[in-house]
């Protein structure tokens, strides 16, 4: 997935009110950017960090900039959670995820469960192959070298999604929890039990009901973000 406009480099001044970030561009201009990440962004918003923004394409938009990437140490991190679905959908469409290959149709944001929407619905015309519900989670947290973690804050919504995937699997549908690690330094993935033990338990319950899980890392540059490689899930640390 390529960014439609060249990203602009700057330095982070502060992130505040969850969805706002003050940035000084390399040109010296001070701007306020939209931060499309509702999580805590633990470890991802230090003052002075190198960040990359995109200019707004809609002249009527209130904020003229959107924050997409941050450099943390030697890693580049994609902080825009809204891009995760597009990256995975592109990879599925290109047949780059063997476990999700071969379906005849892909639909996004399809209603299911109790007032929820599944990120991707993969449909098959053959009667002997069930459709596949794919819930995508963007992973950005890392507190130990090479280890990506999820979630970075308590997520009751995430636990609800797991329960609904478990119900779907118990009813005979195929259900998948897909963790997309938007970091270039991740070699393994683990649940952050200490941050949200209820989510971790909901995950284990869902797996026991037949929900599947996958975890992939990303290749990230200022030109774009694409699926890179599958990385192992570490059940416990």
Rosetta blueprint (number, residue, H / E / L):
1 X L
2 X E
3 X L
4 X L
5 X L
6 X L
7 X L
8 X E
9 X E
10 X E
11 X E
12 X E
13 X E
14 X E
15 X E
16 X E
17 X L
18 X L
19 X L
20 X E
21 X E
22 X E
23 X E
24 X E
25 X E
26 X L
27 X L
28 X L
29 X L
30 X E
31 X E
32 X E
33 X E
34 X E
35 X E
36 X L
37 X L
38 X L
39 X L
40 X L
41 X L
42 X L
43 X L
44 X L
45 X L
46 X L
47 X L
48 X L
49 X L
50 X E
51 X E
52 X E
53 X E
54 X E
55 X E
56 X L
57 X L
58 X L
59 X L
60 X L
61 X L
62 X L
63 X L
64 X L
65 X E
66 X E
67 X E
68 X E
69 X E
70 X E
71 X E
72 X E
73 X L
74 X L
75 X E
76 X E
77 X E
78 X E
79 X L
80 X L
81 X H
82 X H
83 X H
84 X H
85 X H
86 X H
87 X H
88 X H
89 X H
90 X H
91 X H
92 X H
93 X H
94 X L
95 X L
96 X L
97 X L
98 X H
99 X H
100 X H
101 X L
102 X L
103 X L
104 X L
105 X E
106 X E
107 X E
108 X E
109 X E
110 X E
111 X E
112 X E
113 X L
114 X L
115 X L
116 X E
117 X E
118 X E
119 X E
120 X E
121 X E
122 X E
123 X E
124 X L
125 X L
126 X L
127 X L
128 X L
129 X L
130 X L
131 X L
132 X E
133 X E
134 X E
135 X E
136 X E
137 X E
138 X E
139 X E
140 X L
141 X E
142 X E
143 X E
144 X E
145 X L
146 X L
147 X E
148 X E
149 X E
150 X E
151 X L
152 X L
153 X L
154 X L
155 X L
156 X H
157 X H
158 X H
159 X H
160 X H
161 X H
162 X H
163 X H
164 X H
165 X H
166 X H
167 X H
168 X H
169 X H
170 X H
171 X L
172 X L
173 X L
174 X E
175 X E
176 X E
177 X E
178 X E
179 X E
180 X E
181 X E
182 X L
183 X E
184 X L
185 X L
186 X L
187 X L
188 X E
189 X E
190 X E
191 X E
192 X L
193 X L
194 X L
195 X L
196 X L
197 X H
198 X H
199 X H
200 X H
201 X H
202 X H
203 X H
204 X H
205 X H
206 X H
207 X H
208 X H
209 X L
210 X L
211 X L
212 X E
213 X E
214 X E
215 X E
216 X E
217 X E
218 X E
219 X E
220 X E
221 X E
222 X L
223 X L
224 X E
225 X E
226 X E
227 X E
228 X E
229 X E
230 X E
231 X L
232 X E
233 X E
234 X L
235 X L
236 X L
237 X L
